[in-house]
Amino acid sequence: MSTELIQHHAPIAPAMSVRDIIARAEVIRDVMKKAMKNNVHYGKIPNTQKPSLWQPGAELLTMMFQISVGTEIDADLSAPDVVRYRIRATATNAAGAFLGSAIGECSSDEEKYKWRKPACPAEFDAEQTDWKSLKW
């Protein structure tokens, strides 16, 4: 999966004070302690040193900061044997002001989606001959 950050020049908002930044960080820590669960909202990805924020945790934080994220298909890049989409996600605040956007792509041709073991022998037998494969 590839991602691309799209930067937009928005009007500069007044800077937060150090006190406001510390207070916001404390709220995030409080949410983490009281509402987030390890290996549900955040966790350590194998072969990494520090825990990472996972999608359910990001969804809690967007709810806390009243950020709405909408998605739309930017492009259908599919081919006969491959499903591939480019998706645009756009974030807005509670007042509807634009905060930012990003683009990501996903394809059925990625290794993790490309091959799987058939559920049963009948499924394997029903597959097109040139598509039959088992990954060991």
KABEL-V56415 format. One line per field, one symbol per residue. ss: DSSP state (H for helix, E for strand, C for the rest). phi: phi as a letter, one per 40 degrees, with the letter a starting at -180 (. if undefined). A space follows every 50 residues. Layout:
# KABEL-V56415
ss = ???
phi = ???
This chain:
# KABEL-V56415
ss = CEEEEECCCCCCCCCCCHHHHHHHHHHHHHHHHHCCCECCCEEECCCCCC EEECHHHHHHHHHHCCCEEEEEEEEECCECCECEEEEEEEEECCCCCEEE EEEEEEECCCHHHHCCCCCCHHHHHHCCHHHCCCCC
phi = .bbbcbbbcbdccdcccddcccccccccccccccbcbcgbcaiccdgbcb cbcbdccccccccccfbbbbbaccacbcbdbbcabbbbbbbbcccgccbi aabbbabcccdcbcbacccadccccccddcbcabcb
